[in-house]
Amino acid sequence: MRKLVKVFLPVLLLAFGMTIFACGPKAEEEEVSVENTTPIP
C-alpha cells in the first residue's frame, strides 16, 4: 500500500502542476483574437 502511495502521489502532483501551467493566465494572453487580425486581400 505504501509503495502505491509513493508512486501515485508524485504522479498526481505532476499532472496537477502541468494542468495549472497549461491553463494559466499566460495562455489566455497569447491567444490572438479574430478581431485584431488584418484581413488578407
Jmol script that loads the backbone (N, CA, C; Angstrom):
load data "model"
ATOM      1  N   MET A   1       0.825  -1.198   0.000  1.00  0.00           N
ATOM      2  CA  MET A   1       0.000   0.000   0.000  1.00  0.00           C
ATOM      3  C   MET A   1       0.873   1.268   0.000  1.00  0.00           C
ATOM      4  N   ARG A   2       1.919   1.276   0.830  1.00  0.00           N
ATOM      5  CA  ARG A   2       2.793   2.453   0.883  1.00  0.00           C
ATOM      6  C   ARG A   2       3.531   2.650  -0.437  1.00  0.00           C
ATOM      7  N   LYS A   3       3.877   1.554  -1.106  1.00  0.00           N
ATOM      8  CA  LYS A   3       4.565   1.663  -2.385  1.00  0.00           C
ATOM      9  C   LYS A   3       3.650   2.321  -3.415  1.00  0.00           C
ATOM     10  N   LEU A   4       2.371   1.984  -3.377  1.00  0.00           N
ATOM     11  CA  LEU A   4       1.404   2.574  -4.298  1.00  0.00           C
ATOM     12  C   LEU A   4       1.277   4.075  -4.051  1.00  0.00           C
ATOM     13  N   VAL A   5       1.269   4.494  -2.795  1.00  0.00           N
ATOM     14  CA  VAL A   5       1.171   5.913  -2.451  1.00  0.00           C
ATOM     15  C   VAL A   5       2.432   6.649  -2.878  1.00  0.00           C
ATOM     16  N   LYS A   6       3.604   6.026  -2.713  1.00  0.00           N
ATOM     17  CA  LYS A   6       4.863   6.661  -3.103  1.00  0.00           C
ATOM     18  C   LYS A   6       4.935   6.885  -4.608  1.00  0.00           C
ATOM     19  N   VAL A   7       4.271   6.052  -5.390  1.00  0.00           N
ATOM     20  CA  VAL A   7       4.275   6.194  -6.845  1.00  0.00           C
ATOM     21  C   VAL A   7       3.132   7.085  -7.300  1.00  0.00           C
ATOM     22  N   PHE A   8       1.960   6.896  -6.726  1.00  0.00           N
ATOM     23  CA  PHE A   8       0.769   7.592  -7.194  1.00  0.00           C
ATOM     24  C   PHE A   8       0.764   9.072  -6.837  1.00  0.00           C
ATOM     25  N   LEU A   9       1.222   9.427  -5.651  1.00  0.00           N
ATOM     26  CA  LEU A   9       1.183  10.815  -5.207  1.00  0.00           C
ATOM     27  C   LEU A   9       2.054  11.737  -6.066  1.00  0.00           C
ATOM     28  N   PRO A  10       3.312  11.413  -6.351  1.00  0.00           N
ATOM     29  CA  PRO A  10       4.103  12.298  -7.233  1.00  0.00           C
ATOM     30  C   PRO A  10       3.520  12.411  -8.642  1.00  0.00           C
ATOM     31  N   VAL A  11       2.978  11.331  -9.163  1.00  0.00           N
ATOM     32  CA  VAL A  11       2.377  11.374 -10.498  1.00  0.00           C
ATOM     33  C   VAL A  11       1.148  12.278 -10.482  1.00  0.00           C
ATOM     34  N   LEU A  12       0.361  12.195  -9.438  1.00  0.00           N
ATOM     35  CA  LEU A  12      -0.825  13.045  -9.319  1.00  0.00           C
ATOM     36  C   LEU A  12      -0.425  14.511  -9.199  1.00  0.00           C
ATOM     37  N   LEU A  13       0.591  14.814  -8.411  1.00  0.00           N
ATOM     38  CA  LEU A  13       1.057  16.192  -8.268  1.00  0.00           C
ATOM     39  C   LEU A  13       1.643  16.721  -9.576  1.00  0.00           C
ATOM     40  N   LEU A  14       2.347  15.892 -10.301  1.00  0.00           N
ATOM     41  CA  LEU A  14       2.906  16.303 -11.587  1.00  0.00           C
ATOM     42  C   LEU A  14       1.796  16.615 -12.587  1.00  0.00           C
ATOM     43  N   ALA A  15       0.785  15.778 -12.646  1.00  0.00           N
ATOM     44  CA  ALA A  15      -0.339  16.017 -13.547  1.00  0.00           C
ATOM     45  C   ALA A  15      -1.082  17.290 -13.161  1.00  0.00           C
ATOM     46  N   PHE A  16      -1.247  17.517 -11.875  1.00  0.00           N
ATOM     47  CA  PHE A  16      -1.924  18.723 -11.405  1.00  0.00           C
ATOM     48  C   PHE A  16      -1.111  19.968 -11.761  1.00  0.00           C
ATOM     49  N   GLY A  17       0.198  19.891 -11.580  1.00  0.00           N
ATOM     50  CA  GLY A  17       1.066  21.019 -11.912  1.00  0.00           C
ATOM     51  C   GLY A  17       1.049  21.340 -13.394  1.00  0.00           C
ATOM     52  N   MET A  18       1.063  20.321 -14.229  1.00  0.00           N
ATOM     53  CA  MET A  18       1.012  20.547 -15.671  1.00  0.00           C
ATOM     54  C   MET A  18      -0.315  21.179 -16.077  1.00  0.00           C
ATOM     55  N   THR A  19      -1.392  20.784 -15.426  1.00  0.00           N
ATOM     56  CA  THR A  19      -2.698  21.365 -15.724  1.00  0.00           C
ATOM     57  C   THR A  19      -2.733  22.837 -15.344  1.00  0.00           C
ATOM     58  N   ILE A  20      -2.144  23.183 -14.212  1.00  0.00           N
ATOM     59  CA  ILE A  20      -2.120  24.577 -13.774  1.00  0.00           C
ATOM     60  C   ILE A  20      -1.319  25.427 -14.753  1.00  0.00           C
ATOM     61  N   PHE A  21      -0.158  24.930 -15.199  1.00  0.00           N
ATOM     62  CA  PHE A  21       0.657  25.691 -16.141  1.00  0.00           C
ATOM     63  C   PHE A  21      -0.018  25.805 -17.502  1.00  0.00           C
ATOM     64  N   ALA A  22      -0.724  24.785 -17.922  1.00  0.00           N
ATOM     65  CA  ALA A  22      -1.380  24.804 -19.233  1.00  0.00           C
ATOM     66  C   ALA A  22      -2.567  25.761 -19.248  1.00  0.00           C
ATOM     67  N   CYS A  23      -3.251  25.899 -18.124  1.00  0.00           N
ATOM     68  CA  CYS A  23      -4.455  26.726 -18.074  1.00  0.00           C
ATOM     69  C   CYS A  23      -4.223  28.048 -17.360  1.00  0.00           C
ATOM     70  N   GLY A  24      -2.996  28.452 -17.219  1.00  0.00           N
ATOM     71  CA  GLY A  24      -2.679  29.685 -16.518  1.00  0.00           C
ATOM     72  C   GLY A  24      -3.062  30.921 -17.314  1.00  0.00           C
ATOM     73  N   PRO A  25      -2.932  32.092 -16.722  1.00  0.00           N
ATOM     74  CA  PRO A  25      -3.318  33.341 -17.384  1.00  0.00           C
ATOM     75  C   PRO A  25      -2.442  33.673 -18.590  1.00  0.00           C
ATOM     76  N   LYS A  26      -1.212  33.167 -18.631  1.00  0.00           N
ATOM     77  CA  LYS A  26      -0.321  33.453 -19.744  1.00  0.00           C
ATOM     78  C   LYS A  26      -0.856  32.850 -21.046  1.00  0.00           C
ATOM     79  N   ALA A  27      -1.514  31.702 -20.975  1.00  0.00           N
ATOM     80  CA  ALA A  27      -2.051  31.056 -22.172  1.00  0.00           C
ATOM     81  C   ALA A  27      -3.170  31.897 -22.781  1.00  0.00           C
ATOM     82  N   GLU A  28      -3.952  32.570 -21.945  1.00  0.00           N
ATOM     83  CA  GLU A  28      -5.049  33.389 -22.457  1.00  0.00           C
ATOM     84  C   GLU A  28      -4.526  34.645 -23.150  1.00  0.00           C
ATOM     85  N   GLU A  29      -3.432  35.188 -22.673  1.00  0.00           N
ATOM     86  CA  GLU A  29      -2.875  36.403 -23.266  1.00  0.00           C
ATOM     87  C   GLU A  29      -2.257  36.134 -24.635  1.00  0.00           C
ATOM     88  N   GLU A  30      -1.769  34.927 -24.854  1.00  0.00           N
ATOM     89  CA  GLU A  30      -1.097  34.609 -26.105  1.00  0.00           C
ATOM     90  C   GLU A  30      -2.076  34.341 -27.242  1.00  0.00           C
ATOM     91  N   GLU A  31      -3.336  34.099 -26.923  1.00  0.00           N
ATOM     92  CA  GLU A  31      -4.304  33.830 -27.969  1.00  0.00           C
ATOM     93  C   GLU A  31      -4.553  35.082 -28.799  1.00  0.00           C
ATOM     94  N   VAL A  32      -4.677  34.901 -30.082  1.00  0.00           N
ATOM     95  CA  VAL A  32      -4.929  36.020 -30.977  1.00  0.00           C
ATOM     96  C   VAL A  32      -6.402  35.997 -31.339  1.00  0.00           C
ATOM     97  N   SER A  33      -7.071  37.105 -31.096  1.00  0.00           N
ATOM     98  CA  SER A  33      -8.491  37.151 -31.430  1.00  0.00           C
ATOM     99  C   SER A  33      -8.663  37.468 -32.908  1.00  0.00           C
ATOM    100  N   VAL A  34      -9.796  37.082 -33.457  1.00  0.00           N
ATOM    101  CA  VAL A  34     -10.076  37.288 -34.876  1.00  0.00           C
ATOM    102  C   VAL A  34     -10.253  38.767 -35.171  1.00  0.00           C
ATOM    103  N   GLU A  35     -10.700  39.536 -34.204  1.00  0.00           N
ATOM    104  CA  GLU A  35     -10.961  40.963 -34.417  1.00  0.00           C
ATOM    105  C   GLU A  35      -9.670  41.753 -34.631  1.00  0.00           C
ATOM    106  N   ASN A  36      -8.553  41.312 -34.068  1.00  0.00           N
ATOM    107  CA  ASN A  36      -7.297  42.051 -34.156  1.00  0.00           C
ATOM    108  C   ASN A  36      -6.461  41.699 -35.380  1.00  0.00           C
ATOM    109  N   THR A  37      -6.876  40.720 -36.150  1.00  0.00           N
ATOM    110  CA  THR A  37      -6.099  40.317 -37.309  1.00  0.00           C
ATOM    111  C   THR A  37      -6.481  41.164 -38.520  1.00  0.00           C
ATOM    112  N   THR A  38      -5.525  41.355 -39.409  1.00  0.00           N
ATOM    113  CA  THR A  38      -5.813  42.123 -40.619  1.00  0.00           C
ATOM    114  C   THR A  38      -6.303  41.166 -41.704  1.00  0.00           C
ATOM    115  N   PRO A  39      -7.304  41.558 -42.440  1.00  0.00           N
ATOM    116  CA  PRO A  39      -7.819  40.660 -43.497  1.00  0.00           C
ATOM    117  C   PRO A  39      -6.824  40.528 -44.650  1.00  0.00           C
ATOM    118  N   ILE A  40      -6.773  39.360 -45.215  1.00  0.00           N
ATOM    119  CA  ILE A  40      -5.886  39.128 -46.356  1.00  0.00           C
ATOM    120  C   ILE A  40      -6.664  39.431 -47.641  1.00  0.00           C
ATOM    121  N   PRO A  41      -6.137  40.306 -48.475  1.00  0.00           N
ATOM    122  CA  PRO A  41      -6.861  40.670 -49.703  1.00  0.00           C
ATOM    123  C   PRO A  41      -6.875  39.543 -50.716  1.00  0.00           C
TER     124      PRO A  41
END
end "model"
wireframe off; spacefill off
backbone 0.3
color backbone group
